[in-house]
Amino acid sequence: MPQLKAKELRSLSIDELKEREEQMRKELMNLRFAAKLAKLESFSKLRQTRRAIAKVLTVLKEMELKKS
């Protein structure tokens, strides 16, 4: 997964951000399973995915606060 920029995320709609978050959570689950089965080559992917989820959630929160 390419590195996500907050600027790019802010250009997406709320529905697209929620969809992106859901996809990344599924990917994180798959990475965790691979790590437990010792099939994961790079553990840094776990960290990158967690951080990408955090960025999406941060942008979602910003959008919610702007609305109110």
Beta strands, then each sheet from edge to edge (+ up, - down):
end
